[in-house]
Every structure is written in structure tokens, then in C-alpha cells.
């Protein structure tokens, strides 16, 4: 009797695996494996290859020649390339500031209680430009802002305003590209901020109203601190994307006029693919990667004092 009872207990506590659970586990590992393979093939391996190639001089035609740190020494004495880093940083900072400001402003506007019914419509409308091809948008915007035949200058002429050199003046060209990049990317930060504002506890907002806080004070003292982790994430992503700006300046201005819109990625493309200096182009890419990592690290350091985690 005792043996039978023990056998019953052993059988009762023995876990039984469902056949479907094994399939779900295999499917999960397969998806993880595909993600790791994608990152390895399209990110990790190219970075390692670029790092190795940066120590060589290679024009595709002849065999690679090891030159050590010569490409990096050349980079830090190359005036046009160093200027492209300054242009990129300036445009990136402008894009990030405007993108966060526009995204947050639109999110606060849409998050008003009286506008709840249009929230979905606005989220779709503001996110749509992000889904469009950057190259196609750049070509279209190039026609819109053309000095002689552009639609923008045409309507300005109807108002008696002379043609504006949107893409033929250095400062105007950089400003136009910044505005176009912000227009296309602001939908991403807008959706993030709408979701973050919707997650702010209502009891905190109600308490602020009872204390007599107005809308502006509630936004600055309560909402922004509570969504600061989302703001940090949006700022990091926006800066990484802006530091790699290529399509808009290359298609619309070819980096001109002069070198006013020549970003680092355009300089890298010119050295590597146009001049067949792949080792030097790889060195520029590695320095750009290092600059992005440093700036991102500074963002996280600043976040220790500026970001509030609940």
C-alpha cells in the first residue's frame, strides 16, 4: 500500500510537457537566432571589416597595402574632412533640438482631453512621412525648393517676395535640409511622447490641479520630469540618426554649395567610392562611430542628473 501511494505521488508531481511548448521554444530560439544573424551580418562584421581596412591603403585595383595609422593621421590634418565633422555636428544638434521640441509640442496638443477623438488621426498623419523613402522625399523637396522653378518660390513671388536661394546659399541650404529632416522624423518622437504622456498617472495630475498648478507649470514640473526617460531615448535615437545624415544633403545639394552641407557620410562616400580610397574612407567611418559613441555616452552621463526614473 505504501509503495502504491508513493508511486501515485511521484506520478502526480511529475511535470508533463505539452507538445506545443516545445514548438514555441524552438520558434523563439529561431527568431532570436535570426536577429543575431542579421546584426552580425549587417552590423558587427562590417564594423570589424571597416576597422581592419582602415589600417590599409586600397583602391580595389591593386592589392591592399598596410599603412598602420597613416589614414588616421591624414584624417586629423585633412581640413575639408574635419570641416564635415563640424557641419554634421551643427546640423545634428539643430535636428535633435527641433525634432524633440516639435514632437513634444504636438504630443502635448494632441493629448488634451478635448482632442482625444482626433488623437489616432494625428498619430497616423504625423507618422506617415517617416514611412516614405528618404531618397524620394529628398528628390521631391529638391523640386519644391528649386530657386527658379520651385513651387515654394512661385507662391512667395505671388506675395511679392523675391526668390529665396533655398539650396544655393550655404546657410539657407543647411537650414532647409535640417527642416526637411525634422519634418520627416518628427513623427517618431511625436508617437513616443504621446504614449509617454498617456502613461502619466492621473492621480498626480489631479493633485496638481487641486494645488492650483496651471497647464504650463504642470507640463514643466510634472509631465516632462515623468516622461524624461522617453525624452532621453528619443534624443539618443535622433542624434544617432542625425549624425549619419546622407540622403537629403547628397540628393538635394551634393554637399554644396561649396562644402556647406557636406556631412561626414558624404565625405566618407567621396573618399571611398568616388576616389577609391577605401582605407581612408573606412578610417573616417570608424572615427564617426567613435564620435557617436562618445556623444551618446555624454548623453547618458547627463541623464543621471536630468532623468527621473519612477
Phi, psi and omega per residue, in radians:
X1 nan -0.709 3.124
X2 -1.135 -0.700 3.128
X3 -1.132 -0.693 3.123
X4 -1.137 -0.715 3.129
X5 -1.120 -0.729 3.118
X6 -1.110 -0.687 3.132
X7 -1.159 -0.686 3.108
X8 -1.113 -0.757 3.126
X9 -1.116 -0.739 3.140
X10 -1.086 -0.715 3.125
X11 -1.188 -0.614 -3.086
X12 -1.222 -0.640 -3.082
X13 -1.560 -0.132 -3.119
X14 -1.260 2.101 -3.115
X15 -1.210 2.459 3.121
X16 -1.940 2.180 -3.124
X17 -1.529 2.325 3.112
X18 -1.439 2.413 -3.106
X19 -0.993 -0.605 -3.092
X20 -1.198 -0.471 -3.125
X21 -1.153 -0.622 3.088
X22 -1.129 -0.704 3.119
X23 -1.132 -0.698 3.112
X24 -1.142 -0.680 3.123
X25 -1.120 -0.788 3.124
X26 -1.111 -0.696 3.121
X27 -1.113 -0.718 3.113
X28 -1.077 -0.811 3.116
X29 -1.130 -0.607 3.117
X30 -1.123 -0.735 3.127
X31 -1.152 -0.713 3.098
X32 -1.111 -0.732 3.125
X33 -1.083 -0.707 3.113
X34 -1.131 -0.698 3.119
X35 -1.118 -0.789 3.125
X36 -1.104 -0.723 3.118
X37 -1.102 -0.723 3.132
X38 -1.087 -0.824 -3.139
X39 -1.119 -0.698 -3.117
X40 -1.154 -0.794 -3.051
X41 -1.271 -0.730 -3.005
X42 -1.773 -0.109 3.141
X43 -2.237 -1.079 -3.020
X44 -1.135 -0.899 -3.103
X45 -1.091 -0.792 3.081
X46 -1.063 -0.630 3.119
X47 -1.142 -0.804 3.128
X48 -1.107 -0.723 3.121
X49 -1.121 -0.713 3.117
X50 -1.138 -0.699 3.104
X51 -1.064 -0.780 3.114
X52 -1.154 -0.700 -3.113
X53 -1.205 -0.426 -3.120
X54 -1.154 -0.252 3.111
X55 -1.664 0.148 -3.103
X56 -2.188 2.793 2.966
X57 -1.899 2.072 -3.021
X58 -2.549 2.229 3.117
X59 -2.003 0.336 3.127
X60 1.293 -0.700 -3.074
X61 -1.274 -0.867 -3.126
X62 -1.702 3.014 -3.139
X63 -1.268 2.590 3.115
X64 -1.062 2.455 3.132
X65 -2.073 2.174 -3.125
X66 -1.236 2.204 -3.119
X67 -2.182 0.071 3.114
X68 1.161 -2.225 -3.095
X69 -1.616 0.226 -3.073
X70 -1.053 -0.693 3.137
X71 -1.091 -0.647 3.133
X72 -1.269 -0.658 3.069
X73 -1.100 -0.716 3.126
X74 -1.126 -0.681 -3.113
X75 -1.067 -0.793 -3.057
X76 -1.358 0.022 3.017
X77 -2.091 0.097 -3.125
X78 -1.621 1.809 -3.073
X79 -0.990 -0.898 -3.133
X80 -1.039 -0.678 3.139
X81 -1.210 -0.735 3.095
X82 -1.093 -0.660 3.093
X83 -1.110 -0.632 3.132
X84 -1.100 -0.564 3.066
X85 -1.154 -0.702 3.099
X86 -1.148 -0.749 3.098
X87 -1.063 -0.771 -3.129
X88 -1.109 -0.773 -3.128
X89 -1.117 -0.749 3.130
X90 -1.103 -0.807 3.133
X91 -1.165 -0.649 -3.134
X92 -1.138 -0.762 3.127
X93 -1.101 -0.727 3.114
X94 -1.117 -0.726 3.138
X95 -1.118 -0.785 -3.102
X96 -1.111 -0.820 -3.118
X97 -1.075 -0.836 -3.132
X98 -1.170 -0.697 -3.113
X99 -1.114 -0.772 3.120
X100 -1.184 -0.710 -3.128
X101 -1.144 -0.837 3.139
X102 -1.133 -0.790 -3.139
X103 -1.063 -0.763 -3.138
X104 -1.211 -0.708 3.127
X105 -1.077 -0.795 3.111
X106 -1.141 -0.672 -3.141
X107 -1.135 -0.733 3.108
X108 -1.117 -0.707 3.134
X109 -1.122 -0.823 -3.097
X110 -1.228 -0.480 -3.075
X111 -1.347 -0.064 3.099
X112 -1.091 2.500 -3.059
X113 -1.050 -0.635 -3.094
X114 -1.295 -0.145 -3.131
X115 -1.969 0.326 -3.103
X116 -1.070 -0.638 -3.055
X117 -1.181 -0.354 3.129
X118 -1.811 0.099 -3.071
X119 -1.055 -0.807 -3.123
X120 -1.124 -0.702 -3.139
X121 -1.087 -0.797 -3.136
X122 -1.160 -0.699 3.130
X123 -1.055 -0.726 3.123
X124 -1.178 -0.794 -3.074
X125 -1.126 -0.749 -3.095
X126 -1.333 -0.396 -3.122
X127 -1.511 -0.361 -3.070
X128 -1.004 -0.747 3.139
X129 -1.000 -0.510 -3.134
X130 -1.191 -0.455 -3.120
X131 -1.413 -0.317 -3.136
X132 -1.301 2.657 3.096
X133 -1.131 2.268 3.137
X134 -1.090 -0.649 3.122
X135 -1.141 -0.765 3.136
X136 -1.130 -0.730 3.110
X137 -1.097 -0.711 -3.125
X138 -1.131 -0.721 3.105
X139 -1.115 -0.781 3.135
X140 -1.083 -0.794 -3.139
X141 -1.161 -0.555 3.086
X142 -1.061 -0.690 3.070
X143 -1.220 -0.680 -3.119
X144 -1.097 -0.706 -3.046
X145 -1.747 0.292 3.089
X146 -1.073 2.448 -3.027
X147 -1.123 -0.760 -3.051
X148 -1.643 -0.732 -2.987
X149 -2.006 0.141 -3.088
X150 -1.243 2.568 3.133
X151 -1.136 -0.642 -3.110
X152 -1.084 -0.862 3.130
X153 -1.173 -0.502 3.106
X154 -1.090 -0.831 -3.124
X155 -1.278 -0.534 3.034
X156 -1.138 -0.624 3.095
X157 -1.127 -0.592 3.090
X158 -1.124 -0.449 3.108
X159 -1.578 0.060 3.131
X160 1.487 0.204 -3.138
X161 -1.650 2.253 3.135
X162 -1.150 2.808 -3.120
X163 -0.997 2.372 3.139
X164 -1.723 2.279 3.131
X165 -1.366 1.231 -3.051
X166 -0.980 -0.735 -3.025
X167 -2.034 0.091 -3.122
X168 -1.996 -0.029 3.030
X169 -1.960 2.426 -3.024
X170 -0.998 -0.973 -3.105
X171 -1.154 -0.714 3.140
X172 -1.132 -0.688 3.140
X173 -1.133 -0.794 3.115
X174 -1.102 -0.717 3.133
X175 -1.141 -0.710 3.131
X176 -1.108 -0.773 3.132
X177 -1.116 -0.692 3.098
X178 -1.071 -0.801 -3.122
X179 -1.113 -0.693 3.128
X180 -1.160 -0.740 3.101
X181 -1.095 -0.711 3.115
X182 -1.136 -0.771 3.126
X183 -1.000 -0.694 -3.089
X184 -1.396 -0.512 -3.041
X185 -1.737 -0.243 -3.053
X186 -1.103 -0.478 -3.141
X187 -1.065 -0.562 3.133
X188 -1.147 -0.872 3.130
X189 -1.184 -0.579 3.112
X190 -1.048 -0.837 3.141
X191 -1.112 -0.702 3.101
X192 -1.058 -0.800 -3.079
X193 -1.245 -0.584 3.075
X194 -1.087 -0.801 3.117
X195 -1.110 -0.695 -3.137
X196 -1.161 -0.754 -3.140
X197 -1.155 -0.582 3.110
X198 -1.210 -0.374 -3.123
X199 -1.580 -0.056 3.099
X200 -1.150 2.250 -3.097
X201 -1.015 2.302 -3.121
X202 -1.197 -0.530 -3.131
X203 -1.146 -0.573 3.089
X204 -1.172 -0.744 3.125
X205 -1.155 -0.688 3.117
X206 -1.148 -0.662 3.100
X207 -1.130 -0.666 3.119
X208 -1.168 -0.644 3.099
X209 -1.151 -0.684 3.110
X210 -1.114 -0.629 3.125
X211 -1.330 -0.066 3.082
X212 1.551 0.289 3.118
X213 -1.295 2.320 3.107
X214 -1.402 3.083 -3.117
X215 -1.037 -0.746 -3.117
X216 -1.176 -0.758 3.135
X217 -1.165 -0.663 3.092
X218 -1.093 -0.692 3.133
X219 -1.148 -0.821 -3.041
X220 -1.325 -0.636 -3.015
X221 -1.696 -0.344 -3.052
X222 -2.127 -0.998 -3.011
X223 -1.177 -0.861 -3.110
X224 -1.103 -0.779 3.062
X225 -1.054 -0.646 -3.108
X226 -1.262 -0.502 3.131
X227 -1.777 0.235 -3.116
X228 -1.029 -0.595 3.053
X229 -1.073 -0.657 3.090
X230 -1.173 -0.669 3.102
X231 -1.103 -0.713 3.098
X232 -1.074 -0.818 3.134
X233 -1.049 -0.796 -3.140
X234 -1.111 -0.672 -3.139
X235 -1.168 -0.722 -3.139
X236 -1.134 -0.833 -3.139
X237 -1.107 -0.754 -3.123
X238 -1.102 -0.723 -3.127
X239 -1.190 -0.709 3.110
X240 -1.074 -0.766 3.114
X241 -1.156 -0.721 -3.096
X242 -1.189 -0.596 3.134
X243 -1.200 -0.288 3.124
X244 -1.851 0.402 -3.093
X245 -1.054 2.209 -3.102
X246 -2.476 -0.928 -2.968
X247 -1.018 -0.905 -3.053
X248 -1.076 -0.929 -3.125
X249 -1.173 -0.590 -3.098
X250 -1.234 -0.742 -3.091
X251 -1.335 -0.676 -3.010
X252 -1.504 -0.599 -3.050
X253 -2.300 -0.102 -3.061
X254 1.000 0.471 -3.120
X255 1.545 -0.058 -3.107
X256 -1.699 -2.953 -0.065
X257 -1.170 2.458 -3.004
X258 1.159 -2.059 3.066
X259 -2.228 0.466 -3.051
X260 -1.138 -0.514 -3.136
X261 -2.121 0.389 3.095
X262 -1.392 1.778 3.126
X263 -1.440 3.034 -3.123
X264 -1.098 -0.694 -3.114
X265 -1.154 -0.604 3.074
X266 -1.199 -0.737 3.087
X267 -1.070 -0.709 3.108
X268 -1.109 -0.732 3.123
X269 -1.128 -0.738 -3.134
X270 -1.121 -0.771 -3.119
X271 -1.216 -0.753 -3.031
X272 -1.392 -0.887 -2.974
X273 -1.706 -0.458 3.111
X274 -1.587 -0.702 -3.140
X275 -1.699 -0.004 3.129
X276 0.977 0.682 3.060
X277 -1.905 1.261 -2.987
X278 -1.199 -0.558 3.088
X279 -1.148 -0.771 3.129
X280 -1.175 -0.720 3.093
X281 -1.080 -0.660 3.101
X282 -1.160 -0.659 3.093
X283 -1.096 -0.695 3.088
X284 -1.098 -0.718 3.138
X285 -1.117 -0.705 -3.128
X286 -1.184 -0.691 3.104
X287 -1.163 -0.661 3.069
X288 -1.092 -0.755 3.091
X289 -1.048 -0.760 3.121
X290 -1.106 -0.685 3.126
X291 -1.128 -0.723 3.114
X292 -1.113 -0.725 3.130
X293 -1.124 -0.715 3.135
X294 -1.133 -0.816 -3.119
X295 -1.131 -0.703 3.098
X296 -1.113 -0.695 3.084
X297 -1.090 -0.685 3.088
X298 -1.124 -0.627 3.089
X299 -1.085 -0.750 -3.130
X300 -1.232 -0.581 3.061
X301 -1.134 -0.755 3.098
X302 -1.147 -0.514 -3.116
X303 -1.173 -0.360 3.137
X304 -1.081 -0.514 -3.135
X305 -1.809 -0.367 -3.025
X306 -1.791 -0.360 -3.073
X307 -1.732 2.324 -3.133
X308 -1.854 2.085 3.072
X309 -1.797 2.203 -3.107
X310 -1.210 nan nan
